[in-house]
Amino acid sequence: MVERDKNHPSIVAWSLGNEAGTGRNTAAMAAWVHRRDPERPVHYEPDYEGRYTDIVSRMYETVEGMEDMAAGTGNHHEATPGRNAVLAGRPMILCEYEHAMGNGAGALLEYERLFDTLPQWHGGFVWEWRDHGLRTTTPDGVEFFGYGGDFGEVVHDGSFVCDGMLLSDGTPTPMLAEFAAVTTPVKLRLGDGQVTIENHRHDGDTSDLLFRWIDELDGRVIGRGDLAVPPVAPGGETSLPLPSFAPHDGSCGAPSRPSPSRRRRGRGGAPRLARPAAPLLRGRLGRQAARRPVARDGRGTITFGQATFDARTGDLVRMAGREVNGPRLELWRAPPRMTRSATSPPTSTSRPSPPAAREPPPHRRRSSGVRRASTGCSAASSPSRPPQVASSCGTGTRPPRPGRPSRLS
């Protein structure tokens, strides 16, 4: 691979592979690559010590762990204690993060904040782009996207091939819109009657963008206009006062969606607005809730309308003059697939029943009943290709990716 691609200008670093342990063989590979191409750095995530690679790489590191690594503190569970103090002087990336499975992924804003503020952290790669479900049918001809175990195979990874920001038929998930909004190179901040535009581009100012504000009331556009923003240099920012908004009934006089749009050349060379990938900020709009009188008595209760609550516990004790017991607030989050994988003991992936005995519903749930895959688009893979069988390769010790091989001695 190095010999084949060494003259490609888009190659910025070499990687020795993925999740294959560490040892003398990978160290020898790194040494050969360094001799053959001394100008490009070498990457390999399992080299937790950084003994033969140049880039510090981690999978699914926590936000707190990233901060420790940048400060040279903390320890990796597979590295020598204190090694972070040495690695803090090297560039760092997350070769995988934000496992996009189920209703993932979370903490996008927190990770982006560290990429922007910690000089060692250069970014990360979301795992992954697209679900790998294969279009198939039930015995009675109902079409759905199948995954591990749906094709009669015994060894497989179950739904762990369905962890992308796109469903198998290419339908974008809500995470893709959030990811685009958070990682946009031109960011907007609202506060104190002004908007701040940050240009995180490596090269190029903002002269190719138009900045438009939209004022909405209960989903209806009641005003719009453009902000006169001077070009913001790469790495720079500027703050501008927000335009004055005429108050309306139910409005709080704040812009709904100030967002940048790219200038495009239309017919006759006139610039026009292009639709942005996603709204970046949304003002707080909506009808003001009518204030109802709240009565407090000397017996430790609060009356709100016809309801009386215990002031200490918040329990509803009386409704319309009748004594009641409850209801009480109980909060519970259904565990997604990733949580169940991290907390449940490993189970066999064998399925005793042949696929003909199982009839998935017309719309196969992607994982943990969170997302459904549409069946009305083109096939995700060629029907002439046989389904690929993924084999599990060990129990592993580091969530959220199961099947991680143990470290080589």
C-alpha positions in Angstrom: 0.0 0.0 0.0 2.8 2.4 0.8 4.5 1.7 -2.5 1.3 2.1 -4.4 0.1 5.3 -2.8 3.3 7.1 -1.7 3.0 9.8 -4.4 -0.6 10.7 -3.8 -0.8 14.2 -2.4 -3.9 13.4 -0.4 -2.0 10.9 1.8 -1.0 12.7 5.0 -0.2 9.8 7.3 0.2 6.0 7.2 -1.8 3.6 9.4 -0.7 0.1 10.2 -4.2 -1.3 10.5 -7.0 -1.5 13.0 -7.6 -3.5 16.1 -4.9 -6.1 15.5 -3.0 -5.9 18.8 0.6 -4.7 19.1 4.0 -6.4 19.2 7.2 -7.0 17.2 5.5 -7.3 13.9 3.7 -4.0 14.0 6.9 -2.3 15.3 8.8 -3.7 12.4 6.1 -2.5 10.0 6.4 1.0 11.4 10.2 1.0 11.2 10.0 0.0 7.5 7.4 2.7 6.7 9.6 5.3 8.5 12.6 4.3 6.4 10.6 4.3 3.1 8.7 7.5 3.7 10.3 9.6 6.5 8.2 12.7 5.8 4.8 11.2 6.8 3.8 10.2 10.3 2.7 6.7 11.2 -0.5 5.9 13.1 -1.6 2.8 14.9 -4.1 3.0 17.7 -3.1 -0.2 19.7 0.4 1.4 20.2 -0.8 2.9 23.5 2.7 3.5 24.6 3.6 5.4 21.5 6.8 3.4 21.1 6.9 3.2 17.3 4.2 5.5 16.1 4.0 9.3 15.8 0.3 10.1 16.3 -1.4 9.4 19.6 -4.7 7.6 18.7 -7.6 6.5 20.9 -11.0 4.9 20.4 -14.0 6.2 22.2 -12.0 8.2 24.8 -14.0 10.1 27.3 -14.0 13.9 27.4 -12.3 13.7 30.8 -9.7 11.3 29.4 -8.9 13.6 26.5 -8.4 16.5 28.9 -6.0 14.3 31.0 -4.1 13.3 28.0 -3.6 16.9 26.8 -2.4 17.8 30.3 -0.1 14.9 30.5 -1.9 13.4 33.4 -4.0 10.2 33.9 -3.2 6.7 32.7 -4.4 4.4 29.9 -5.4 1.0 31.2 -3.1 -0.7 28.7 -0.1 1.7 29.0 2.6 2.3 31.5 1.6 4.6 34.3 2.9 8.1 33.6 3.2 7.6 29.9 0.7 10.4 29.2 3.3 12.9 30.3 5.4 11.9 27.3 2.5 11.6 24.8 1.2 15.0 25.6 3.8 16.5 23.3 2.4 14.7 20.2 -0.6 15.2 17.9 -3.7 13.3 19.0 -6.8 12.0 17.2 -9.8 9.9 17.9 -9.6 7.2 15.2 -13.1 6.3 16.2 -15.7 8.1 18.3 -19.4 8.8 18.6 -20.5 5.2 17.9 -23.6 6.1 15.8 -25.7 3.1 16.9 -29.3 3.2 18.1 -30.1 6.7 19.0 -26.5 7.7 19.2 -24.4 9.7 19.4 -24.1 12.0 22.3 -21.8 14.7 23.6 -21.0 16.0 20.1 -20.7 19.6 21.4 -18.4 18.6 24.2 -16.0 16.7 21.9 -16.1 19.6 19.4 -15.2 22.0 22.2 -12.0 20.0 23.0 -11.0 19.8 19.3 -11.3 23.6 19.2 -9.5 24.4 22.5 -6.9 21.7 23.1 -3.9 22.1 20.7 -3.0 18.4 20.8 -6.4 17.1 19.6 -6.8 17.4 15.9 -10.3 15.8 15.5 -11.8 12.4 15.2 -13.6 10.0 12.9 -17.2 9.1 13.6 -18.0 5.4 13.5 -19.6 5.2 11.1 -21.1 6.7 7.9 -23.8 4.2 7.0 -25.6 1.1 8.2 -24.7 -2.2 6.5 -28.1 -3.9 6.4 -28.7 -6.0 3.3 -32.1 -5.9 1.6 -33.8 -9.2 1.9 -37.3 -10.6 2.3 -39.3 -12.7 4.7 -40.6 -16.1 3.5 -43.9 -14.4 2.5 -42.1 -11.8 0.4 -42.0 -8.8 2.8 -38.9 -6.7 2.2 -36.6 -5.6 5.1 -33.0 -4.9 5.8 -31.3 -7.9 7.4 -28.2 -8.1 9.5 -26.2 -10.6 11.6 -28.1 -13.9 12.0 -30.8 -13.1 9.3 -29.1 -15.2 6.7 -28.5 -18.5 8.5 -25.0 -17.7 9.6 -24.0 -18.9 13.0 -21.1 -16.6 13.8 -21.9 -12.9 13.4 -22.0 -9.5 15.2 -25.8 -9.1 15.3 -26.9 -5.5 14.8 -23.4 -4.1 15.2 -23.2 -3.6 11.4 -26.0 -1.0 11.8 -24.2 1.9 13.4 -24.1 4.7 10.8 -25.4 8.2 10.4 -27.3 7.0 7.4 -29.8 4.1 7.4 -29.1 1.2 5.0 -31.2 2.8 2.3 -29.4 6.2 2.6 -32.0 7.9 4.8 -30.2 10.5 7.0 -30.7 10.0 10.7 -31.2 13.0 13.1 -27.6 12.6 14.2 -26.4 13.7 10.8 -28.2 17.0 11.1 -26.8 17.5 14.6 -23.3 16.5 13.5 -23.4 19.0 10.6 -24.6 21.8 12.9 -22.0 21.2 15.6 -19.0 20.6 13.3 -19.7 23.4 10.9 -16.5 25.4 10.3 -18.4 28.7 10.7 -20.1 28.9 14.1 -22.5 31.4 15.5 -23.1 32.4 19.1 -26.0 34.5 20.4 -25.9 36.5 23.6 -26.3 40.0 25.2 -28.0 41.4 22.1 -25.3 40.4 19.7 -24.2 37.6 17.5 -20.6 36.4 17.3 -19.3 34.7 14.1 -16.3 32.4 14.5 -14.4 31.2 11.4 -12.8 27.9 12.1 -11.7 27.3 8.5 -8.1 26.5 8.0 -8.0 28.6 4.9 -10.5 31.1 3.4 -12.5 34.0 5.0 -16.3 34.2 5.1 -16.7 36.5 2.0 -18.4 33.6 0.2 -21.2 33.5 2.8 -24.4 35.5 3.4 -25.8 35.7 6.9 -29.5 35.7 7.2 -31.8 36.0 10.2 -35.3 34.7 10.5 -37.8 35.7 13.2 -40.5 33.2 13.8 -43.6 33.1 16.0 -45.2 29.7 16.6 -43.6 28.4 13.5 -44.7 31.4 11.3 -42.1 33.6 9.8 -42.8 37.2 10.9 -39.6 38.8 9.8 -36.4 38.2 7.9 -33.3 40.0 6.7 -29.6 39.8 6.1 -26.7 40.8 8.5 -23.9 42.9 7.1 -20.9 40.8 8.2 -17.4 41.9 7.2 -15.1 39.1 6.0 -13.9 37.1 9.0 -10.3 35.8 8.5 -9.5 32.1 9.1 -9.2 31.5 12.9 -10.8 34.9 13.6 -14.2 36.0 14.9 -16.3 39.2 15.0 -19.3 40.3 17.0 -22.2 42.3 15.6 -25.3 43.8 17.3 -28.5 42.0 16.5 -31.1 44.0 14.5 -34.0 45.4 16.4 -37.1 43.2 16.3 -40.6 44.6 16.5 -42.3 42.7 19.4 -45.3 40.7 18.5 -48.0 39.1 20.7 -46.3 35.9 22.1 -42.8 36.9 20.8 -39.8 37.6 22.9 -38.1 39.8 20.2 -35.2 37.5 19.5 -34.1 36.0 16.1 -35.0 32.4 15.5 -32.3 31.2 13.2 -29.3 33.3 12.3 -27.3 31.1 10.0 -24.7 31.4 7.2 -25.6 30.4 3.6 -23.2 30.0 0.8 -23.2 32.5 -2.1 -23.8 30.9 -5.4 -23.7 32.4 -8.9 -27.0 32.2 -10.6 -28.0 33.4 -14.1 -26.6 36.8 -14.9 -24.0 36.4 -12.2 -26.3 37.6 -9.3 -25.5 36.0 -6.0 -28.3 33.9 -4.4 -28.7 32.1 -1.1 -28.0 28.4 -0.8 -29.8 26.4 1.8 -27.6 25.8 4.9 -27.0 22.2 6.0 -28.8 22.8 9.3 -29.9 25.7 11.6 -27.1 26.5 14.0 -28.9 28.5 16.7 -32.5 28.9 17.6 -33.9 31.8 19.6 -36.3 31.2 22.5 -39.7 31.8 21.0 -43.2 30.8 21.9 -46.2 32.0 23.8 -45.7 33.2 27.3 -47.5 30.9 29.7 -50.2 32.7 31.5 -49.4 33.1 35.2 -51.9 31.5 37.4 -52.2 32.4 41.1 -50.3 30.1 43.4 -51.6 29.8 47.0 -49.5 28.6 49.9 -51.0 27.6 53.2 -49.5 27.0 56.5 -49.8 23.3 56.3 -46.9 22.6 53.9 -49.0 22.5 50.7 -49.1 24.5 47.5 -52.3 25.0 45.5 -52.2 25.6 41.8 -55.6 25.9 40.3 -57.6 22.9 41.4 -54.5 20.9 42.3 -52.8 20.9 45.7 -49.3 19.6 46.1 -47.1 18.6 49.0 -44.5 21.5 49.2 -41.8 19.1 50.4 -42.2 16.1 48.1 -44.1 17.6 45.2 -46.7 14.9 45.4 -50.2 15.6 44.2 -52.4 15.3 47.4 -55.7 16.9 46.3 -57.5 17.4 43.0 -60.8 19.4 42.7 -61.5 19.0 46.4 -60.9 15.2 46.4 -58.0 13.6 48.3 -55.7 11.7 46.0 -52.5 9.6 46.4 -50.2 10.4 43.6 -49.4 10.3 40.8 -45.6 10.5 41.3 -42.9 11.3 38.8 -40.8 8.3 37.7 -38.1 8.7 35.1 -36.6 5.7 33.2 -34.6 5.5 30.1 -35.0 2.4 27.9 -31.4 1.0 27.6 -30.2 1.2 24.0 -28.1 -1.5 22.4 -24.8 0.0 23.5 -25.8 0.2 27.1 -27.0 -3.4 27.1 -23.7 -4.5 25.5 -21.6 -2.8 28.1 -23.6 -4.1 31.1 -24.8 -7.5 30.0 -22.7 -10.7 30.2 -21.7 -12.0 26.7 -24.2 -14.4 25.2 -23.9 -16.9 22.4 -24.5 -15.5 18.9 -25.8 -18.9 17.7 -29.4 -19.0 16.6 -30.9 -22.5 16.8 -33.8 -21.7 14.5 -33.2 -21.3 10.7 -34.1 -17.9 9.2 -37.2 -19.4 7.6 -38.7 -19.9 11.1 -38.4 -16.2 11.9 -40.5 -13.6 10.2 -39.2 -10.0 10.9 -41.8 -7.3 10.6 -42.0 -5.3 7.3 -39.9 -2.5 8.7 -37.0 -4.1 10.5 -36.0 -2.1 13.6 -32.4 -1.1 13.3 -31.4 -1.5 16.9 -33.3 -1.6 20.2 -36.4 -0.4 18.5 -35.1 3.1 18.1 -34.9 3.6 14.4 -36.8 2.0 11.6 -35.3 1.5 8.1 -37.4 2.5 5.2 -38.0 -0.2 2.5 -39.0 2.0 -0.3 -35.6 3.0 -1.8 -32.9 1.3 -3.9 -31.0 -1.7 -2.6 -28.1 -1.0 -0.2 -26.0 -3.7 -1.9 -26.0 -5.8 -5.0 -28.4 -8.8 -4.8 -25.8 -10.8 -6.7 -23.3 -10.5 -3.9 -23.6 -13.0 -1.0 -24.1 -11.5 2.5 -20.8 -11.0 4.3 -20.4 -12.8 7.6 -18.7 -10.9 10.4 -16.9 -13.1 12.9 -16.4 -12.1 16.5 -12.8 -12.2 17.6 -12.8 -12.4 21.4 -14.4 -10.9 24.5 -12.6 -7.6 24.6 -12.2 -5.3 27.5 -13.0 -1.8 26.2 -16.5 -0.7 25.4 -18.3 0.1 23.2 -16.9 -2.0 20.5 -17.2 -5.8 21.5 -15.0 -8.4 20.0 -11.7 -6.5 20.6 -8.8 -8.9 20.5 -6.5 -9.1 23.5 -3.1 -7.4 23.3 -0.3 -9.4 21.9 2.7 -10.1 24.1 
